Amino acid sequence: MDFDNIRPYSDAELPLVLKRIRSNKWVLEGIRSAYLSKLPKVMNKFAENLIYQFLKFKTAGIKTTDQFREKISLNILVKNLVRDTTAGISYTGLENLDLNKSYIFISNHRDIVLDPAFMISTLYEYGFNFPQIAFGDNLMFNDIVSDIIRVNNGMIVKRNLPMREQIGASLNLSAYMCSVIDNNTSIWIAQREGRAKDGLDKTNPAVLKMIYLSKRKELSFTEFIKKYQIVPVSISYEYDPLDRGKGWSISRKRVHGSDVKRKYEDLIHMASGLKGYKGKVNLAFSEPLSGKFKNEVAAAQVLDEKIHRSYRLWKTNYISYDLLNKSKKYDNKYTTADVEKFLNRYKRLSGEIRDIVLESYANPVASYENYISGK
């Protein structure tokens, strides 16, 4: 099968990719806006030339895509992101995984860029090789975004094709993903298409069905699960930097029956998510799925349970749950000052939108309770 249009870039392709990234107007303007926004407009051209020279210097000795990811993506971009916009990243469960094995990491999905960025960073710092990351082709806004994703080990998931083409694309992606695992490289993919704006993390069985597609004639579903080592991962943020925007989106959908996505909305959300404050962040890695599974629906149910049971709940979750339920069930988890600080974040929102936002924080608590109680 031909994987060239969905695989990450190879080392041989790197020189031309770096040349395109360094000289791209969109990249230069984006960095200038983020770090040199206070400079007078008359100095914009000077600033962009300075940024170009800086990028050229930083990438001069880079010969492989792994070196690019380590020296640029992780040591500069993610490191600064963690320092400036979080209160630290923690993780649990990696001690139960084998550094010499490859896995399919499937996690809940809260942020387009942050989820895979923190996943890659955590795994690499622990000692794993760089995993490949699944990105929907709806995020390929232009050639430079595609370059940045694919040089960072992104594989492309094709969506919204005519049915016959979609089946072929899914089969091709499945074959590619299995070949990646067979060659001892791990993969990350979200549990569903699109983020869980309401805090209700639910695996779409179609994700598991797609991965299995190319192996369905060789292996039973249980044999496939055993061989390809699917690891549930729960990602939780103390603060969702896009919580207010998600609240408005949910409100529009409730009122109008749908929320039509604006042009470049995902790009705007990517930038806002990067800049916004996240507080504490935790990644909880469960042990790989095991046992007998009739089909992808049964596997998705177990995956969901592991994600919900291991989800790190923060003060923001407990506060929201108690406020919405008018209870004091978890008041030992926070103080009055914590409540005031949290609600101050939403003082400009209407009561309706604020409650929708609070629901997104409260739902993980309710989900955890349901699984603990066996509901």
N, C-alpha and C positions, 0 to 999 in steps of 0.2 A: 504493500500500500504506500501511497505517497503522503508523507506527513509534512512536507516543506511549508505549506501555508498555515499550519497550526502549531508547529514546534517553536521552542525558543531559538534565539540566534546561536550559531556555533562560534567557536573561537576564530575560525577563518573569516567569518563575516564581520567580526568586531571592528577592524580599522575603519571601514566605511561607515558603520553605524556611529562610532564615536565622532567621526568627522561631521556627520549630519546633526548629531545632538549639539556639539559645540558651537556650530554656526547657525543654529535655528533661531529665528527671530522670536518665536513664541517662548522658547526656553530662556533666552537672554532677557526678554521683557519680564517674564515671570520671576526670575531671580532678582532682577533689579527692583521690581515692585515689592518683593518680600523683604529684601535686606537693605535696599538703598532708596526707599520711597521718599525720604526727606530731602534728597538732593533736588536742587532746582531743575525744572524741565529742560533748561538749556544745556544741562550736563548729561542728559539721557544717553546721547550717543557715546560720550566719553565713558559713562558707567558701563554700557553694554560692551564696549571694546575691552574694558578692564575685566569684566566677567569672562569674556571670551578667552583672554590671555590666562586668567586664573584656571579655567576649565582645561585649557590646553596643557598647562603646567601640571595639573593634578592627574591628568590622564596620560601623560607622556610615556610613563613606563609600564602601562597596563597592556598585557599581551593576551590575557584570557578573560572570558566572561566571569569566571569565578573571582578573579582579581578585581574586576569592575564592581561586582556586587559587594565584595568585602571592603575595598578601599573607598568607594564612592557611596554606594547605596546604604551600607550599614554604618561604616565608621564616620561618615559625615552626615548624611541625611537622617537616618533612623536615630543615630546617637543624639543629634540635636533635637529631633522630634521628641524623644523620651525626656531629655533634660528640660526642654522649654514648655512642654504641654502636658506632662504627666507628673504624678507623685510617685512614680516607680512602677516597674513591671515585675510581677511575681509569677511563679509557675509551680505546679505540682504534677506528679505522676511520671515524669520522664525517666525516673530511676527504674521503672518497670518495663522500659523498652530497651531493645538491643541496638547499640550504635552500628552494628554490622549488618543490620537488616533494613529493608525498605518497607515503608508503610503507606497506606492511603489515609491521610488525615482528613476527616470530615468534621467540620465545626459549624456551630451556629453562625449567623451572619448579621453583623450590626453596622459595619462600615466598609465601604468599597476598597479603600486603600489600607486602612489601619489593621484590619484583620490579617491580611496576608503579610504585611510589613512586620508586625509584632510576632507572627508565627515564624517567619523566616529567621528573624533576629534571635528568637529564643532557641530554636532548634540548632542554629549554627553555633551560637555561643556555648551550647551544651556539648557540642561535638559531632552533630550530624552534618552530612553534606547538605548543600543547598537543595531544598525540595523544589520541584516544579509547581507552579501556581496556575490554577485554572481561572481564566478571565473570559467573560462573555464578549462576543464581538460587538455588542452594543456600546462598549466602552472605547472602541477604536474610532475616536472622533476624527482623527486625521493621522497622517503617516508618522508624525513625530511621537504622538501618544503610543502608537503601535510599536515604534522603535523602543521607547522607554520600557514598555511592558515586556517585550520579548527579550530585551537584553538583560532583564531582571528575572529570567527563567519563567516567563509567562507563556503558557500554552493557550491557544485560542479555542473557545467553545462557540461554535456557530449556532445561531438561534434564528427563529422566525423565518425559516425557509419553507417552501412548498413541501408538502408531506413526503413525497418520494425523495426529494433532495435531503430533507431533514433526517430521514432514516439512514441514508447513505453517509451523511456527515456524522451522525451519532455512532454508527458502526466504525467509521474511520477513527473517531476520537477514542472509542473504547479500545480498539486495537493499539492505538498509540499509547494510551495510559498503561495498558497491561505490559507493553514492551518496555516502558520506562521503569516499572516496578521490577520486571524480569532482569533489567540491567542494573539493579541495585540502587535506584534513585527513588526517593519518596515523592509523594504528590499531595498537594492540598487542594480541596474543593469545598465550596460551601454546601450546606445541607439542602439548599433550595435556591432557585433563581430569585434574585432580589433580596433586599434586607428585611429583617423582621422589625418593622417600624413600631409595632405595638408591644414588643417584648415577649411575644409568644413564639418560641423557637420550635419549629415543626419541620421535620425532614420530609422532603418530597420523595416518595419511593422511586419516582422516575429517575432520580440521580443514580441510585444504586442499580436500577435496571439498565441504564445507559452504560455504566462501567462494565457490567456483566455481559453486555450484548455480544461482543466478539468471542466470548468463551462459552456461550450457552450450549454449543454442540460438543464441547470437550469435557466440561465439568458440570456437575450438579451445582445448584446454588450454594448448598452447604460446603461443597468442595471448593468452590470459588472463594467464599468468605474465609475459609481456613488458609488457602494459599496466598491470598492477596492482602491479608492482615489490615483490616479496616479499624482505625483508631478514632473513637469519638473524642472531640475536643470542645470544651466549653470556654468561650471567651466572654469576659464580663468587664464592663467599664463602670467606674464609680459615677462618672458623669458622661452622658452622651452629648458630644458637642453639637449634634444636629437635632437634639430632642424637640426643640420648639418648632423647627421646620417640619419634622415628622408629625408633630401634633396637628399643625395646620393641614398637612396632607391627608391625615386620617379624617379630620373634620370635613374637608371638602368631599371626600369619598362618601361619608355618611350622609351628607346633605344632598349631593348631586348624583350619587350612585357610582361616580368614578372620579379619579384625579388624573387629568391628562398631563403627562410629563412634558415640560417645556423643553425647547431646544437647548442643549448644553446643560440641562439641569444636573445630570450626573457629574459633569465636569465641575460645576459650581459646588456641589456637595463634596466632591473629592478634595477640593481646595479648602473648603470650610472645615471639613473633618480634620485635615492636617493642622490647621491653625488653632482650632478650638481646644479648650482645656478638657482633659479626660479624667483627671484625678488618678486614683489607683486603678491598675489594670491587672487582671489575672487570667492566666491560661491554665486550664485543668485538663491534663491528658489522661484518659482512661486506658485500661488494658484493651488490646484488640478484641473485637467481637469473636465469640466462640460459641460452639454448640450447633445444634441442628436448626435450620431455617427453611421453612416451606417455600418462601419467596421473598421478594424485596420489601413487601409490606411488613412482614414479620420482623425482618432485619431493621427496618426503619423505626419500628416501635421500640426495639431494644436500644437502638442508637439514641433515640429521643430520651429515654429514661436515663441513660448514662450522662447525657448532656445536662439534663435538669438536676440530677442528683449531685453533680460535681460543680454546678454553677456557684461561683463565689458571690454571695450576697453582701452588699454594702449598706451603710447607714441610709443612703438615698433610697434603697429598695424598701427597707423596713419603715422608714418615715412615710413613704408614699402609701404603703399598704395600710398602715394605721390611720392615716388621714382619710383615705377613701372609705375605709370600713368603720370610721368613727370609733376606733378601738385603741386600747393601750397594750395590745398583745405583745408588741415587741419594744415597749418603751424602755427596756433595759439595754437596748442596743444603741441608743442615742440620747442626746440631751436637748433641752429646750433651745439652747443656742444653736445646736445643729439644725433643728427644724427651721428656725428663723433664717439662718444662713441659706438653707436650701430653698425655701419659699421666696426669698428675695431675688432669686434667679429668675422667677416668673412673675414678678410684680407688674409687668407691663402687659401680661396676657389676660384675656377675659377668663372668667371662671370656668367656662366650658372648655376652652383650649387647655387651660392649666390642668384640669382634671384628666383630659386625654393624655397629656404628658405624664402625669402621675401614674396613670394606668400602665404606661409602658415600663415604669420602674417597679410597680407593684406586681405585675404579672409573673415575673420570675419567682417571687415569693409564693404566690398561689400555685404555680406549677410544681415547685419543690414540695409544698404541702401535699398536693394531690398524689405525687409519687410515693412520698413517705407513708401516707395513709392508705395507699393501695387503690385509690379511686381510678 
